[in-house]
Amino acid sequence: MNAELNTEVYQWQQPAWTKLLSLHQKQRLPHAMLLSGPQGIGKEHFARVCAYYILCQNPKQEACGSCKSCLLNQQGTHPDLVTIFPDEPGKPIKIDQIRDLNRFITSTPQQGGYRVVIISPAEEMNINAANAVLKGLEEPGDKTLFLMVSHASGRLMATIRSRCQSYPLPLPTAEQAEIWLDQQGIENAQLLLKLAGGAPLSAQKLFSDGGAEKRTLLVSGLKGVASRRCSVPEIAVQWQKEDPLQMLSWLYSLITDMIRYRSSGSADNLTNLDAKTLVIKASARIPAEKLFAFVDKIQEYRRQLMAKTNPNRQLMFEDILIYWLGLVSR
């Protein structure tokens, strides 16, 4: 049995949803929308709910959930909805996945309404795929809606961005996010939310993926190297088995917390509540300019990973840990 069609946006998306309904009711819906914002706030869910609403035969404030179009969407077989995602997380969207798109957007809708295309995350299209989508954006045909979901819209081709109406989706307030996480049965919601940059779905994923254990691995590794109880290669071997972008993001957050504490002397606004002692002790020993240089090093490795240059993870983490050891040995 198929799960019931989810036709509601998250509570923190309600203002953006109201605005979209107004555009649709005034027949001012653009042919392409760029749904942008931080990862983990529910942009892809918003795109799906939007698609269900646009394709619904009896919509009101949301898709009805019971018409033929909604039943087709519930089964994942609606002929006028195309969803394009990477084959695997972290992989690019390739031209093969886009090849039939132009035929789809110029064909007659089988249910007599809109044709909807969801591409997520849009910045993961390789150059050939992006050029193929650009052609469709330039000549979309009547009643066609592209929903481009992007976590980093600056990585999209400027020509694609210029053909989409920008539709940013905001982070929820801390209160909204914590209430939602509590409703999902997530323990230690405040810490997870801080580590996820305020993004509730990212915080939920951290919880379900054993984020607490991975955080312990990171913090204990830094402490072990600093005290020389553990060797750099030993910790690098442990770290390289984890998601490298996640590990670098946590490292970046830790070092920026050290900079923040060094400049203010207050622990009130620290993000890494589980590593407060490490942050305070390290920030007292390491000069600010060295911390800023460390942030630059971490950011450079993040850029390499996001650009898919695939640096050797073992060597990358060894380089970072050697730099860290040099800082705390001063």
Buried (B, 14 or more C-beta within 10 A) or exposed (E): EEEEBBBBBBEBBEEBBEEBBEBBEEEEBBBBBBBBBBBBBBBBBBBBBBBBBBBBBEBEEBBBBEBEBBBBBBEEEBEBBBBBBBEEEEEBBBBEBBEEBBEBBBEEBEBEBBBBBBBBBBBBBBEBBBBBBBEBBEEBBEBBBBBBBBBBBEBBBEEBBEBBBEBEBEBBEBEBBBBBBEEEEBEBBEBBBBBBBBBBBBBBBBBEEEBBEBBEBBBBBBBBBBEEEBBBEBBBBBBBEBEBEBBBBBBBBBBBBBBBBBEEEEBEEBBBBBBEEBBBBBBEBBEEEBBEEBBEBBEEBBEBBEEEEEBEBBEBBBBBBEBBBEBBEE
